[in-house]
């Protein structure tokens, strides 16, 4: 029997019965199965034990095997310095339980692959889960771990426990070499705290004026809450969203958010409404509602989608770019009111009631006019809310008779991609299937009307209006629409979306790639001649296309079983962040993508029956910024896809979960799935 690589070498695992152990029989590692012979050899040679525990359907077990255990150089270090023991945790759950508990007691998070270092007597000293072959994102390379652990055993065996602290310090130093910018979990946490300290504790948002929504920055704080379990990160974001939702930056009659507030209180907006701002805020509102149950966030999301459907949707189902701030030559004229106008419309008593809730006065709150807002704390019950809803509808109908601001009805592929993904992600969390239908309709328009080229080189245009397409498009068009396609694929399970995402990714790699950094130029290699090709990596009003590309590559790696995509993502992170280390504030969206790479939940659902559908629905309810859901059917996946192992291992419908390169056992119960995903993250801390 030969290995997939053609090797005829076999080790001691060739005599095993476990399919998982047999997968490792051709490794150049001198593996021992667990048993008295292995322990006796460790004592005889006076070598520490490297214990590796996994199971056949564990994705990251296979990744580490391919990267390290099949690598001759790594195997040489293991063979020289350790007695290496391989265990199938399904065959020996007793061994797995002992050393997994030991890992937890050592202060490390558990999961599989389980990698433990033991004394020759089998006593646990230190361990972890997956270790990369090269140091990256603040994690030490596996060979560095091997050498440092062996050095401690060899040079200071009498004080192993004491030297565990020194061992960790030395490994941390090796993972962050001098002169190289390294961004890992430690840096993400520190930077998130730094941003948290910059937030206005009274009004929310970054301190000072003007105030922009800064959605990627709020997302970063939310991710920090998920990553650390510190509820204060969530509360900071929710407070900011509450002030925005009640402020004048929000259109309380028609729905939708303006671009920014000129003051620190979110009262006075710059009245233009941009598609991208509302897309990014819609996702945050859905996350905040799903966690807090605060109905304010659900209402604002519903009202914003109502505005999108009513005022921004084109005949073909795509979305217009923006609404102007001005009408009749005056900024905000369409949106502001005098108290007399309200009184004449709904009557004196109703006007007084409405004015008390929406900060309306005779003198006004903005240049003699009134910007409707609810920033002042006013008691209001359910009956008040119903009455206000009726009055708002009357005022909205009256406002429609005014001269409207100009509508920029061009369809931009990149901004549409942001909104399509937002509708899908928010629609799942808020149980709004019609939003997902809206997203699918807009996607179909862009894929059908804004794509050009042959099957193996399909590219997007940037802007469409009245049948005219501006072509070729930008890297941002491709990255945003790939993100939209992947969001639809996760929710619908239709492989056509994944296929389209891969075609656009191929075009992105072919025409926009920068081989020096692993990132992407904004313009194509055959675009009209410019003095130079724009290559900014910093966020602007929208997340930078390199950041969106990195997130897409992480998702593609999981959804398509594409290890090349994961390697591309890592190269992009290393290439861009190493140059951006002194300006991380301009690269928040890329840091968010890195968080997905390091801590995202990969959830594979096998089976196609009702039980599988229930598991998929439960999986999709987890925060979309931190999960990747794959519905795995054998005939939909390439033979090389790691999920094929899960399909073969499953006897029925099941969920397989990996979080941050640590995998759980398969499960079949919906409640258990939610508990495991949450349990593989840190426990919440009180604010």
C-alpha positions as CSV (number, residue, x, y, z in Angstrom):
1,X,0.0,0.0,0.0
2,X,1.3,3.5,-0.9
3,X,0.5,6.9,0.4
4,X,-1.4,9.5,-1.6
5,X,2.1,11.0,-2.4
6,X,3.4,7.7,-3.6
7,X,5.5,6.8,-0.6
8,X,6.0,3.1,0.2
9,X,7.6,3.9,3.6
10,X,5.6,2.6,6.5
11,X,5.8,3.1,10.3
12,X,4.4,1.2,13.3
13,X,0.9,2.4,12.5
14,X,0.7,0.1,9.6
15,X,-0.4,-2.7,11.9
16,X,-3.3,-0.6,13.4
17,X,-7.0,-1.3,12.8
18,X,-8.1,2.4,13.2
19,X,-8.7,4.0,9.8
20,X,-7.4,7.3,11.3
21,X,-4.1,5.7,12.4
22,X,-3.8,4.0,9.0
23,X,-4.0,7.4,7.4
24,X,-0.6,8.2,9.1
25,X,1.2,4.9,8.3
26,X,3.2,6.4,5.5
27,X,4.3,9.5,7.4
28,X,8.1,9.9,7.8
29,X,7.4,10.3,11.5
30,X,8.3,7.3,13.6
31,X,4.9,7.1,15.1
32,X,4.1,4.7,17.9
33,X,0.5,3.6,18.8
34,X,-0.4,4.2,22.4
35,X,0.8,1.3,24.6
36,X,3.3,0.1,27.1
37,X,5.9,-0.3,24.4
38,X,5.8,3.4,23.5
39,X,6.0,4.5,27.1
40,X,8.9,2.1,27.7
41,X,10.8,3.5,24.7
42,X,10.4,7.0,26.1
43,X,11.9,6.0,29.4
44,X,14.7,4.0,27.7
45,X,15.7,6.9,25.4
46,X,14.9,9.5,28.1
47,X,13.0,11.5,25.6
48,X,9.8,13.5,26.1
49,X,6.6,12.2,24.4
50,X,4.8,14.1,21.7
51,X,1.1,12.9,21.9
52,X,-1.0,13.7,18.9
53,X,-4.8,12.9,19.2
54,X,-7.3,13.3,16.4
55,X,-10.0,11.5,14.5
56,X,-10.8,10.7,10.9
57,X,-13.3,13.5,10.1
58,X,-11.3,16.3,11.8
59,X,-10.4,18.8,9.1
60,X,-7.5,20.5,11.0
61,X,-6.1,17.2,12.0
62,X,-5.6,16.5,8.2
63,X,-4.2,20.0,7.7
64,X,-1.6,19.6,10.4
65,X,-0.8,16.1,9.1
66,X,-0.2,17.4,5.6
67,X,1.8,20.4,6.6
68,X,3.9,18.8,9.3
69,X,3.7,15.0,9.7
70,X,4.1,14.4,6.0
71,X,7.1,16.9,5.9
72,X,10.5,15.2,6.0
73,X,12.2,18.1,7.8
74,X,9.6,18.3,10.5
75,X,9.6,14.5,10.9
76,X,13.4,14.5,11.3
77,X,13.0,16.9,14.3
78,X,10.2,14.9,15.8
79,X,12.2,11.6,15.4
80,X,15.4,13.1,16.9
81,X,13.9,14.8,19.9
82,X,10.7,12.9,20.8
83,X,8.9,9.6,21.1
84,X,5.8,10.5,19.0
85,X,2.5,8.7,19.8
86,X,-0.6,8.9,17.6
87,X,-4.0,8.3,19.1
88,X,-7.5,7.9,17.5
89,X,-9.7,9.6,20.1
90,X,-12.7,7.6,18.9
91,X,-10.7,4.4,19.6
92,X,-9.2,5.6,22.9
93,X,-11.6,8.2,24.4
94,X,-10.0,7.5,27.8
95,X,-6.6,8.8,26.7
96,X,-8.2,11.8,24.9
97,X,-10.3,12.7,28.0
98,X,-7.2,12.6,30.4
99,X,-5.0,14.8,28.3
100,X,-7.8,17.2,27.1
101,X,-8.6,17.9,30.7
102,X,-5.0,18.4,31.3
103,X,-4.8,21.0,28.5
104,X,-7.8,22.9,30.0
105,X,-6.1,22.9,33.4
106,X,-3.0,24.3,31.8
107,X,-5.1,27.3,30.7
108,X,-5.3,26.4,27.1
109,X,-8.5,26.0,25.0
110,X,-9.2,22.5,23.8
111,X,-10.2,20.9,20.6
112,X,-8.7,18.6,17.9
113,X,-6.0,18.0,16.8
114,X,-4.8,17.7,20.4
115,X,-1.0,18.2,20.6
116,X,0.4,17.4,24.1
117,X,4.0,17.2,25.4
118,X,4.5,14.6,28.2
119,X,7.3,13.5,30.4
120,X,8.7,10.0,29.6
121,X,6.3,8.8,32.4
122,X,3.3,10.2,30.5
123,X,2.8,13.3,32.7
124,X,1.4,16.3,30.9
125,X,3.6,19.4,30.8
126,X,2.2,21.7,28.1
127,X,0.2,21.5,24.8
128,X,-2.1,23.0,22.3
129,X,-4.1,22.1,19.3
130,X,-3.1,23.0,15.7
131,X,0.4,24.5,15.2
132,X,1.3,26.0,11.8
133,X,4.4,24.9,9.9
134,X,5.8,28.5,9.9
135,X,5.3,31.2,12.5
136,X,2.3,33.4,11.6
137,X,-0.2,35.7,13.3
138,X,1.7,35.5,16.5
139,X,1.7,31.7,16.6
140,X,5.1,29.9,16.8
141,X,6.1,27.5,14.1
142,X,5.7,23.8,15.0
143,X,9.4,23.1,14.6
144,X,10.2,26.0,17.0
145,X,7.8,24.5,19.5
146,X,9.4,21.1,19.2
147,X,13.0,22.4,19.7
148,X,12.1,24.7,22.6
149,X,10.1,22.0,24.5
150,X,12.9,19.5,23.9
151,X,15.5,22.0,25.1
152,X,13.6,22.6,28.4
153,X,13.5,18.8,29.0
154,X,17.2,18.4,28.1
155,X,18.7,21.3,29.9
156,X,16.4,21.9,32.9
157,X,14.5,18.6,33.6
158,X,14.4,19.1,37.3
159,X,12.1,22.2,37.0
160,X,9.8,21.5,34.1
161,X,6.7,23.0,35.6
162,X,8.5,26.2,36.7
163,X,10.0,26.5,33.2
164,X,6.7,26.2,31.5
165,X,6.4,30.0,31.9
166,X,9.8,30.5,30.3
167,X,8.9,28.1,27.6
168,X,5.8,30.1,26.7
169,X,7.8,33.4,26.7
170,X,10.5,32.0,24.4
171,X,7.9,30.7,22.0
172,X,6.1,34.0,22.0
173,X,9.4,35.7,21.1
174,X,10.0,33.2,18.3
175,X,6.5,33.9,17.0
176,X,7.2,37.6,16.9
177,X,10.7,38.0,15.4
178,X,12.4,41.4,15.8
179,X,12.0,43.7,12.8
180,X,8.8,42.0,11.6
181,X,5.3,43.3,12.0
182,X,3.2,40.4,13.5
183,X,-0.5,40.7,14.1
184,X,-2.2,37.9,16.0
185,X,-4.9,37.4,18.6
186,X,-2.9,39.3,21.2
187,X,-2.5,42.4,18.9
188,X,-6.2,42.2,17.9
189,X,-7.3,42.3,21.5
190,X,-4.9,45.2,22.4
191,X,-6.0,47.2,19.4
192,X,-9.7,46.6,20.1
193,X,-9.2,47.9,23.7
194,X,-7.4,50.9,22.2
195,X,-10.4,51.7,20.0
196,X,-12.8,51.1,22.9
197,X,-11.0,53.7,24.9
198,X,-11.6,56.2,22.0
199,X,-15.4,55.9,22.1
200,X,-17.6,58.7,23.4
201,X,-19.2,57.2,26.5
202,X,-22.1,59.6,26.4
203,X,-23.0,59.8,22.7
204,X,-21.3,56.8,21.3
205,X,-19.1,56.7,18.2
206,X,-15.6,58.1,18.2
207,X,-15.2,61.2,20.3
208,X,-15.6,64.6,18.7
209,X,-17.3,65.9,15.5
210,X,-18.1,65.2,12.8
211,X,-19.2,61.7,13.6
212,X,-19.2,59.0,11.0
213,X,-20.8,55.6,11.6
214,X,-17.4,53.8,11.3
215,X,-19.1,50.5,10.8
216,X,-15.9,48.4,10.3
217,X,-14.6,49.8,13.6
218,X,-17.8,48.9,15.4
219,X,-17.6,45.4,13.8
220,X,-14.1,45.1,15.2
221,X,-15.4,45.8,18.7
222,X,-18.1,43.3,18.2
223,X,-15.6,40.7,17.1
224,X,-13.6,41.5,20.2
225,X,-16.6,40.7,22.3
226,X,-17.0,37.3,20.6
227,X,-13.3,36.6,20.9
228,X,-12.7,37.6,24.5
229,X,-16.1,37.1,26.0
230,X,-16.0,40.7,27.4
231,X,-19.5,42.0,27.3
232,X,-18.3,45.6,27.4
233,X,-17.3,45.4,23.8
234,X,-20.9,44.5,22.8
235,X,-22.4,47.2,25.1
236,X,-20.2,49.9,23.5
237,X,-21.4,49.0,20.0
238,X,-25.0,48.8,21.2
239,X,-24.9,52.2,22.9
240,X,-23.5,53.7,19.7
241,X,-26.2,52.1,17.6
242,X,-28.9,53.3,20.0
243,X,-27.7,56.9,19.7
244,X,-27.5,56.7,16.0
245,X,-31.0,55.0,15.7
246,X,-32.5,57.8,17.8
247,X,-30.5,60.6,16.4
248,X,-31.2,62.9,13.4
249,X,-28.7,60.9,11.3
250,X,-31.6,58.5,11.0
251,X,-34.6,59.3,8.9
252,X,-37.5,58.7,11.3
253,X,-40.2,59.0,8.7
254,X,-38.7,57.2,5.7
255,X,-36.0,55.0,7.2
256,X,-32.3,54.8,6.3
257,X,-29.2,56.6,7.7
258,X,-27.5,59.7,6.4
259,X,-23.8,59.6,5.7
260,X,-22.6,61.3,8.9
261,X,-23.4,63.8,11.6
262,X,-21.8,67.2,11.7
263,X,-22.1,67.4,15.5
264,X,-21.1,65.0,18.3
265,X,-24.6,64.1,19.3
266,X,-25.8,62.5,16.0
267,X,-28.4,65.3,15.7
268,X,-27.5,67.2,12.5
269,X,-26.8,65.0,9.5
270,X,-25.2,65.6,6.2
271,X,-28.5,64.6,4.6
272,X,-27.3,62.5,1.7
273,X,-28.0,58.7,2.0
274,X,-25.5,56.3,0.6
275,X,-26.3,52.7,-0.2
276,X,-23.0,51.4,1.3
277,X,-23.6,53.1,4.7
278,X,-27.0,51.5,5.1
279,X,-25.6,48.1,4.0
280,X,-22.9,48.1,6.7
281,X,-25.3,49.4,9.4
282,X,-28.0,46.9,8.5
283,X,-25.6,44.1,9.4
284,X,-24.6,45.7,12.7
285,X,-28.3,46.2,13.6
286,X,-29.0,42.5,13.0
287,X,-26.0,41.4,15.2
288,X,-27.1,43.8,17.9
289,X,-30.7,42.6,17.9
290,X,-29.7,38.9,17.8
291,X,-27.7,39.4,21.0
292,X,-29.7,42.0,22.9
293,X,-33.3,41.4,21.8
294,X,-33.6,45.3,21.7
295,X,-36.6,45.9,19.5
296,X,-35.2,49.3,18.5
297,X,-32.6,47.6,16.4
298,X,-35.1,45.3,14.7
299,X,-37.4,48.2,13.9
300,X,-34.6,50.3,12.4
301,X,-33.5,47.4,10.3
302,X,-37.0,46.8,9.0
303,X,-37.5,50.5,8.3
304,X,-34.2,50.8,6.5
305,X,-35.0,47.8,4.2
306,X,-38.4,49.4,3.7
307,X,-36.7,52.5,2.4
308,X,-34.4,50.4,0.3
309,X,-37.4,48.7,-1.4
310,X,-39.4,51.8,-1.8
311,X,-36.9,54.4,-2.9
312,X,-33.7,52.7,-4.0
313,X,-34.6,49.5,-5.9
314,X,-34.4,49.7,-9.7
315,X,-36.8,48.1,-12.1
316,X,-34.4,45.2,-12.6
317,X,-34.2,44.6,-8.8
318,X,-30.7,46.1,-8.2
319,X,-30.1,49.1,-6.0
320,X,-29.4,52.7,-6.8
321,X,-26.3,54.4,-5.5
322,X,-27.4,57.4,-3.4
323,X,-29.9,60.1,-2.6
324,X,-28.7,63.7,-2.7
325,X,-28.7,65.9,0.4
326,X,-30.2,68.9,-1.4
327,X,-33.6,69.7,-2.8
328,X,-34.6,73.1,-4.2
329,X,-31.0,74.2,-3.7
330,X,-31.1,73.7,0.0
331,X,-29.5,70.9,2.1
332,X,-32.0,68.9,4.1
333,X,-35.0,70.9,3.0
334,X,-36.9,67.7,2.1
335,X,-36.4,66.3,5.6
336,X,-36.8,69.1,8.1
337,X,-40.1,70.5,9.5
338,X,-41.5,73.5,11.3
339,X,-43.8,73.0,14.2
340,X,-46.6,74.9,12.3
341,X,-46.3,72.5,9.4
342,X,-46.8,69.5,11.7
343,X,-49.7,71.3,13.5
344,X,-51.5,72.0,10.2
345,X,-51.1,68.4,9.1
346,X,-52.2,66.4,12.1
347,X,-53.8,69.0,14.4
348,X,-52.7,70.9,17.6
349,X,-53.2,68.1,20.1
350,X,-51.5,65.4,18.0
351,X,-48.7,67.9,17.1
352,X,-48.0,68.6,20.8
353,X,-47.8,64.8,21.4
354,X,-45.6,64.3,18.5
355,X,-43.4,67.2,19.3
356,X,-42.7,66.0,22.8
357,X,-41.3,62.7,21.4
358,X,-39.4,64.1,18.4
359,X,-37.7,67.2,19.8
360,X,-39.9,69.6,17.8
361,X,-40.2,73.2,19.0
362,X,-41.2,76.6,17.6
363,X,-37.6,77.8,17.4
364,X,-36.4,74.5,15.9
365,X,-33.1,72.6,16.6
366,X,-31.4,73.3,13.3
367,X,-31.2,76.8,11.7
368,X,-34.9,77.5,12.7
369,X,-36.1,74.1,11.5
370,X,-36.6,70.8,13.2
371,X,-34.7,67.7,12.6
372,X,-36.8,64.8,13.9
373,X,-34.9,62.8,16.6
374,X,-35.5,60.9,19.8
375,X,-32.2,61.6,21.5
376,X,-34.0,63.0,24.6
377,X,-35.2,60.4,27.1
378,X,-39.0,60.5,27.1
379,X,-41.1,57.8,28.6
380,X,-43.3,56.0,26.0
381,X,-45.3,52.9,26.2
382,X,-46.7,50.5,23.5
383,X,-49.8,52.7,23.0
384,X,-47.6,55.7,22.5
385,X,-45.5,53.9,19.9
386,X,-48.6,52.8,18.0
387,X,-49.9,56.3,17.9
388,X,-46.5,57.7,16.8
389,X,-46.3,55.1,14.0
390,X,-49.6,56.3,12.6
391,X,-48.6,60.0,12.8
392,X,-45.2,59.2,11.1
393,X,-47.1,57.6,8.3
394,X,-49.3,60.6,7.8
395,X,-46.2,62.9,7.8
396,X,-44.3,60.6,5.4
397,X,-47.2,60.7,2.9
398,X,-47.2,64.5,3.1
399,X,-43.5,64.7,2.7
400,X,-43.8,62.7,-0.6
401,X,-45.5,65.8,-2.1
402,X,-42.3,67.8,-1.6
403,X,-39.6,68.3,-4.2
404,X,-37.5,65.2,-3.8
405,X,-33.7,65.1,-3.5
406,X,-31.9,63.8,-6.6
407,X,-31.6,60.1,-7.0
408,X,-28.4,58.7,-8.4
409,X,-29.9,55.6,-10.0
410,X,-26.7,54.1,-11.4
411,X,-26.1,50.5,-10.2
412,X,-22.6,50.1,-8.8
413,X,-21.5,46.5,-8.5
414,X,-19.4,47.0,-5.4
415,X,-22.0,48.9,-3.4
416,X,-24.7,46.4,-4.5
417,X,-22.5,43.5,-3.3
418,X,-22.3,45.1,0.1
419,X,-26.1,45.4,0.3
420,X,-26.8,42.0,-1.1
421,X,-24.6,40.4,1.6
422,X,-26.2,42.6,4.3
423,X,-29.8,41.6,3.2
424,X,-28.8,37.9,3.4
425,X,-27.0,38.1,6.7
426,X,-29.6,40.3,8.4
427,X,-32.5,38.4,6.8
428,X,-31.2,35.2,8.5
429,X,-30.8,36.7,11.9
430,X,-34.1,38.6,11.9
431,X,-36.1,35.8,10.2
432,X,-36.9,38.0,7.1
433,X,-36.9,35.6,4.2
434,X,-38.1,38.3,1.8
435,X,-34.9,40.2,2.3
436,X,-33.0,37.1,1.1
437,X,-35.3,37.1,-2.0
438,X,-34.4,40.8,-2.6
439,X,-30.8,40.0,-2.4
440,X,-31.1,37.1,-4.8
441,X,-32.9,39.3,-7.3
442,X,-30.3,42.0,-7.1
443,X,-27.5,39.4,-7.5
444,X,-29.2,37.9,-10.6
445,X,-29.4,41.4,-12.2
446,X,-25.7,42.1,-11.7
447,X,-24.5,38.6,-12.6
448,X,-26.7,38.7,-15.7
449,X,-26.3,42.4,-16.9
450,X,-22.9,43.4,-15.5
451,X,-20.7,40.4,-16.3
452,X,-18.7,40.0,-19.5
453,X,-16.3,37.5,-20.9
454,X,-15.9,33.8,-21.5
455,X,-16.6,31.0,-18.9
456,X,-13.0,30.9,-17.8
457,X,-12.6,34.7,-17.6
458,X,-15.8,36.3,-16.4
459,X,-15.4,39.9,-15.2
460,X,-17.7,42.5,-13.8
461,X,-18.2,46.0,-15.0
462,X,-18.3,48.7,-12.4
463,X,-21.4,50.9,-13.2
464,X,-24.6,50.2,-15.1
465,X,-27.3,52.7,-16.1
466,X,-29.9,52.6,-18.8
467,X,-28.3,49.6,-20.5
468,X,-24.8,51.1,-20.5
469,X,-22.0,49.3,-18.7
470,X,-18.7,50.8,-17.6
471,X,-16.2,48.0,-18.2
472,X,-13.9,46.6,-16.9
473,X,-14.8,46.9,-13.3
474,X,-12.6,47.4,-10.3
475,X,-11.2,45.0,-7.8
476,X,-13.8,46.3,-5.3
477,X,-16.6,45.2,-7.6
478,X,-15.3,41.6,-7.7
479,X,-14.5,41.3,-4.0
480,X,-17.9,42.7,-2.9
481,X,-19.9,40.5,-5.4
482,X,-17.8,37.4,-4.4
483,X,-18.8,38.2,-0.8
484,X,-22.4,38.5,-1.8
485,X,-22.2,35.2,-3.7
486,X,-20.7,33.3,-0.8
487,X,-23.3,34.8,1.6
488,X,-26.1,33.5,-0.7
489,X,-24.4,30.1,-1.0
490,X,-24.1,29.6,2.8
491,X,-27.8,30.4,3.3
492,X,-29.3,28.8,0.2
493,X,-26.9,25.9,-0.4
494,X,-27.1,26.4,-4.2
495,X,-23.7,25.6,-5.7
496,X,-24.3,28.0,-8.6
497,X,-23.5,30.8,-6.2
498,X,-20.2,29.2,-5.2
499,X,-19.3,28.5,-8.8
500,X,-19.9,32.2,-9.7
501,X,-17.8,33.3,-6.8
502,X,-14.9,31.1,-7.9
503,X,-15.2,32.4,-11.5
504,X,-15.0,36.0,-10.3
505,X,-12.1,35.1,-7.9
506,X,-10.2,33.6,-10.9
507,X,-10.7,36.8,-12.8
508,X,-9.6,38.9,-9.8
509,X,-6.4,36.8,-9.5
510,X,-5.7,37.0,-13.2
511,X,-6.3,40.7,-13.8
512,X,-5.8,42.6,-10.5
513,X,-3.2,40.6,-8.4
514,X,-0.1,42.3,-7.1
515,X,2.5,39.5,-6.9
516,X,4.8,41.6,-4.6
517,X,2.3,41.9,-1.7
518,X,-0.3,39.1,-2.3
519,X,-2.9,41.9,-2.5
520,X,-4.8,43.4,-5.4
521,X,-4.6,46.6,-7.4
522,X,-7.8,48.6,-7.7
523,X,-7.8,48.6,-11.5
524,X,-7.4,45.8,-14.0
525,X,-4.2,45.0,-15.9
526,X,-5.9,46.0,-19.2
527,X,-7.8,49.1,-17.9
528,X,-7.3,52.4,-19.7
529,X,-3.9,53.8,-19.2
530,X,-3.3,55.8,-16.0
531,X,-0.1,57.3,-14.6
532,X,-0.1,54.4,-12.2
533,X,-2.4,51.7,-10.9
534,X,-4.1,52.6,-7.7
535,X,-3.0,50.3,-4.9
536,X,-4.3,51.8,-1.6
537,X,-4.8,49.2,1.1
538,X,-6.5,51.6,3.5
539,X,-10.2,51.6,4.3
540,X,-12.2,54.5,2.8
541,X,-15.9,55.1,3.2
542,X,-16.2,51.4,2.5
543,X,-13.9,48.5,3.6
544,X,-10.8,48.3,1.3
545,X,-11.1,45.7,-1.4
546,X,-8.0,43.9,-0.1
547,X,-9.8,43.4,3.2
548,X,-12.9,42.0,1.5
549,X,-10.7,39.8,-0.7
550,X,-9.0,38.4,2.4
551,X,-12.3,37.5,4.0
552,X,-13.5,35.9,0.8
553,X,-10.4,33.8,0.5
554,X,-10.9,32.5,4.1
555,X,-14.5,31.6,3.3
556,X,-13.6,30.0,-0.1
557,X,-10.9,27.8,1.6
558,X,-13.6,26.3,3.9
559,X,-16.5,26.3,1.4
560,X,-14.6,25.0,-1.6
561,X,-12.0,22.9,0.3
562,X,-9.4,25.1,-1.4
563,X,-6.1,25.2,0.5
564,X,-4.7,27.4,-2.2
565,X,-7.2,30.1,-1.2
566,X,-6.2,29.8,2.5
567,X,-2.5,30.2,1.5
568,X,-3.5,33.2,-0.7
569,X,-5.3,34.8,2.3
570,X,-2.3,34.3,4.6
571,X,0.1,35.8,2.0
572,X,-2.2,38.8,1.7
573,X,-2.4,39.3,5.4
574,X,1.4,39.1,5.7
575,X,2.1,41.3,2.7
576,X,-0.4,44.1,3.5
577,X,-0.3,44.1,7.3
578,X,3.5,44.1,7.4
579,X,3.4,47.4,5.5
580,X,0.5,48.8,7.4
581,X,1.8,48.1,10.9
582,X,2.2,51.8,11.7
583,X,-1.3,52.7,10.6
584,X,-3.7,49.9,11.8
585,X,-6.6,52.4,12.2
586,X,-6.7,52.6,8.4
587,X,-6.8,48.8,8.1
588,X,-9.6,47.8,10.5
589,X,-11.5,45.9,7.9
590,X,-8.4,43.8,7.1
591,X,-8.0,43.1,10.9
592,X,-11.7,41.9,10.9
593,X,-10.8,39.5,8.1
594,X,-7.8,38.3,10.1
595,X,-10.1,37.7,13.1
596,X,-12.3,35.4,10.8
597,X,-9.1,33.6,9.7
598,X,-8.0,33.0,13.3
599,X,-11.2,32.5,15.2
600,X,-14.0,31.8,12.7
601,X,-16.3,28.8,13.2
602,X,-16.4,26.4,10.3
603,X,-19.6,24.4,10.5
604,X,-20.1,21.5,8.1
605,X,-23.6,20.0,8.0
606,X,-23.9,16.5,6.5
607,X,-27.2,14.9,5.3
608,X,-30.1,16.3,3.4
609,X,-33.1,15.4,5.5
610,X,-35.2,17.5,7.9
611,X,-32.7,17.0,10.7
612,X,-29.9,18.4,8.5
613,X,-32.0,21.4,7.6
614,X,-32.6,22.1,11.3
615,X,-28.9,21.9,12.0
616,X,-28.2,24.2,9.2
617,X,-30.7,26.8,10.4
618,X,-29.2,26.6,13.9
619,X,-25.7,27.1,12.5
620,X,-26.7,30.1,10.4
621,X,-28.1,31.8,13.5
622,X,-24.6,32.2,14.9
623,X,-23.0,35.6,14.1
624,X,-22.3,35.7,10.4
625,X,-19.1,37.7,10.9
626,X,-17.6,34.7,12.7
627,X,-19.1,31.6,11.1
628,X,-18.8,29.7,7.8
629,X,-21.6,27.1,7.1
630,X,-21.2,24.4,4.5
631,X,-24.0,22.0,3.7
632,X,-22.0,19.0,2.4
633,X,-23.4,16.6,-0.1
634,X,-20.9,14.1,-1.6
635,X,-22.0,14.8,-5.2
636,X,-21.6,18.5,-4.8
637,X,-18.0,18.4,-3.5
638,X,-14.7,17.6,-5.2
639,X,-13.1,14.3,-4.1
640,X,-10.3,16.3,-2.4
641,X,-12.7,18.4,-0.3
642,X,-12.0,17.7,3.4
643,X,-15.7,17.5,4.1
644,X,-15.8,14.2,2.2
645,X,-14.2,12.7,5.3
646,X,-17.1,14.0,7.3
647,X,-19.7,12.6,4.9
648,X,-18.0,9.2,5.0
649,X,-17.8,9.3,8.8
650,X,-21.4,10.3,9.4
651,X,-24.0,7.6,9.8
652,X,-26.8,10.3,9.4
653,X,-27.2,14.0,9.6
654,X,-24.6,15.6,11.7
655,X,-22.7,18.9,12.3
656,X,-18.9,19.1,12.4
657,X,-17.5,22.2,14.0
658,X,-14.0,23.8,13.9
659,X,-13.3,27.1,15.6
660,X,-9.9,28.7,15.1
661,X,-8.2,25.5,13.8
662,X,-9.6,23.4,16.7
663,X,-12.3,20.9,15.8
664,X,-15.1,19.4,17.9
665,X,-16.7,16.0,17.8
666,X,-19.7,15.5,15.4
667,X,-23.1,16.2,16.9
668,X,-26.7,15.6,15.9
669,X,-28.7,17.7,18.3
670,X,-29.5,21.4,17.5
671,X,-29.2,22.6,21.1
672,X,-25.9,20.7,21.4
673,X,-24.6,22.5,18.3
674,X,-25.3,25.9,19.8
675,X,-23.7,24.9,23.1
676,X,-20.6,23.6,21.4
677,X,-20.0,26.6,19.2
678,X,-20.5,29.0,22.1
679,X,-18.4,26.7,24.3
680,X,-15.5,26.8,21.9
681,X,-15.4,30.6,22.5
682,X,-14.4,32.2,25.8
683,X,-17.0,32.5,28.6
684,X,-18.7,35.9,28.8
685,X,-17.4,38.4,31.4
686,X,-19.6,40.8,33.2
687,X,-19.4,44.4,32.0
